[in-house]
């Protein structure tokens, strides 16, 4: 294809999310999330080493508040994050990875996403397709505790 000056130009094409491998999806989601957090006054950095902690650190440019974020493609709670003041970033549904991302405190998510008995027994829970009955009960609470309005990428 030629542009108006006769120069050959190959138009870039968007890569469908489904065609991205898992690591590339995580990389993409980081950049999308970072771009949104900039609007809230945060400088965002990817941490190259994730040792059961944060993937991302966001520092507010005015208040210097720090948010440690674990990036997930689905709602997840796990004992490895408990008590570490970590936030979980995930979309409402892994079947719609561009819609309704929230950033919520992990330990608060534990309280609404599982029962104390289940938490004691399993020490974690993850699901890409949370039953509508459960989302109907907790999605409003998740949105309310999110530090940002649900984000669409």
C-alpha positions as CSV (number, residue, x, y, z in Angstrom):
1,X,0.0,0.0,0.0
2,X,1.3,3.5,-0.9
3,X,0.7,6.7,1.0
4,X,0.0,10.1,-0.8
5,X,3.7,10.6,-1.3
6,X,4.2,7.3,-3.0
7,X,6.0,5.7,0.0
8,X,5.2,2.1,0.7
9,X,3.4,1.9,4.1
10,X,2.3,-1.3,5.9
11,X,-0.6,-0.5,8.1
12,X,-0.4,-2.0,11.6
13,X,-3.1,-4.4,12.7
14,X,-4.4,-4.9,16.2
15,X,-3.7,-8.3,17.6
16,X,-6.8,-10.0,18.9
17,X,-6.6,-10.7,22.7
18,X,-7.3,-14.4,22.0
19,X,-4.1,-14.6,19.9
20,X,-1.8,-13.3,22.6
21,X,0.1,-15.8,24.8
22,X,-0.3,-15.6,28.6
23,X,2.9,-13.6,29.1
24,X,2.1,-11.1,26.4
25,X,-1.5,-10.7,27.8
26,X,0.1,-9.8,31.2
27,X,2.4,-7.3,29.6
28,X,-0.5,-5.7,27.7
29,X,-2.7,-5.5,30.8
30,X,0.1,-3.8,32.7
31,X,0.5,-1.1,30.1
32,X,-3.3,-0.6,29.8
33,X,-3.6,-0.4,33.6
34,X,-0.6,1.9,33.9
35,X,-2.1,4.3,31.3
36,X,-5.3,4.5,33.3
37,X,-3.5,5.1,36.7
38,X,-1.6,8.0,35.2
39,X,-5.0,9.8,35.0
40,X,-5.2,9.4,38.8
41,X,-1.7,10.9,39.3
42,X,0.3,7.7,39.7
43,X,3.7,6.8,38.3
44,X,3.6,3.1,37.7
45,X,6.5,0.6,37.5
46,X,6.6,-3.0,36.6
47,X,8.6,-5.1,39.1
48,X,10.8,-7.6,37.2
49,X,10.8,-10.1,40.2
50,X,7.5,-11.2,41.6
51,X,8.2,-13.4,44.7
52,X,4.6,-13.9,45.8
53,X,4.0,-10.2,46.1
54,X,3.3,-7.3,43.8
55,X,3.7,-7.2,40.1
56,X,3.3,-3.4,40.0
57,X,4.1,-0.5,42.3
58,X,2.2,2.8,41.8
59,X,3.4,5.9,43.5
60,X,1.2,9.0,43.7
61,X,3.0,12.1,42.4
62,X,1.5,14.5,45.0
63,X,0.9,12.4,48.1
64,X,3.7,9.8,47.6
65,X,1.1,7.1,48.5
66,X,2.3,3.7,47.3
67,X,0.0,1.0,46.0
68,X,1.4,-2.5,45.5
69,X,-0.7,-4.3,42.9
70,X,-0.9,-8.0,41.9
71,X,-2.1,-8.2,38.3
72,X,-4.5,-11.0,37.5
73,X,-6.6,-11.9,34.5
74,X,-9.4,-13.2,36.8
75,X,-10.6,-12.7,40.4
76,X,-8.1,-14.3,42.7
77,X,-7.4,-14.5,46.4
78,X,-4.5,-16.4,47.9
79,X,-2.9,-16.8,51.3
80,X,0.5,-15.8,49.7
81,X,-0.9,-12.2,49.4
82,X,-2.7,-12.0,52.7
83,X,-1.4,-9.5,55.2
84,X,1.0,-7.8,52.7
85,X,-1.2,-4.7,51.9
86,X,-1.5,-5.8,48.3
87,X,-4.2,-4.8,45.9
88,X,-5.6,-7.1,43.3
89,X,-6.3,-5.8,39.8
90,X,-8.6,-8.0,37.6
91,X,-11.5,-7.8,35.2
92,X,-15.0,-8.8,36.2
93,X,-14.9,-11.6,33.8
94,X,-12.0,-13.3,32.0
95,X,-14.2,-13.8,29.0
96,X,-14.3,-10.0,28.6
97,X,-10.7,-9.0,29.4
98,X,-11.1,-5.4,28.2
99,X,-14.0,-4.5,30.5
100,X,-14.7,-3.7,34.1
101,X,-11.2,-3.8,35.7
102,X,-11.0,-3.0,39.4
103,X,-8.2,-2.5,41.9
104,X,-9.2,-3.8,45.3
105,X,-7.4,-4.5,48.6
106,X,-6.7,-8.3,48.6
107,X,-7.6,-8.8,52.3
108,X,-10.9,-7.0,51.9
109,X,-11.7,-9.1,48.8
110,X,-11.1,-12.2,50.9
111,X,-13.9,-11.2,53.3
112,X,-16.5,-10.9,50.6
113,X,-15.4,-13.6,48.1
114,X,-15.2,-16.6,50.4
115,X,-16.4,-17.8,53.8
116,X,-14.0,-18.0,56.8
117,X,-14.4,-21.8,56.7
118,X,-13.5,-22.0,53.0
119,X,-10.6,-19.6,53.5
120,X,-9.3,-21.7,56.5
121,X,-9.5,-24.9,54.4
122,X,-8.3,-23.8,51.0
123,X,-6.2,-20.6,51.6
124,X,-7.3,-19.3,48.2
125,X,-9.7,-19.2,45.4
126,X,-9.6,-18.2,41.8
127,X,-12.3,-18.2,39.1
128,X,-12.6,-16.8,35.6
129,X,-16.3,-17.4,35.4
130,X,-17.8,-16.5,38.7
131,X,-21.4,-17.6,38.9
132,X,-23.8,-14.7,38.2
133,X,-25.5,-15.4,41.6
134,X,-22.2,-14.7,43.4
135,X,-21.4,-11.7,41.2
136,X,-24.8,-10.4,41.8
137,X,-24.1,-10.4,45.5
138,X,-20.5,-9.1,45.5
139,X,-19.9,-7.1,42.3
140,X,-21.4,-3.9,43.9
141,X,-19.1,-4.4,46.9
142,X,-16.1,-5.0,44.7
143,X,-16.8,-1.8,42.7
144,X,-17.3,0.1,45.9
145,X,-14.0,-1.0,47.4
146,X,-12.1,-0.4,44.1
147,X,-9.6,2.5,44.3
148,X,-10.7,3.5,40.8
149,X,-14.0,3.4,38.9
150,X,-14.2,0.1,36.8
151,X,-11.8,0.6,33.9
152,X,-12.3,-0.4,30.3
153,X,-9.3,-1.0,28.1
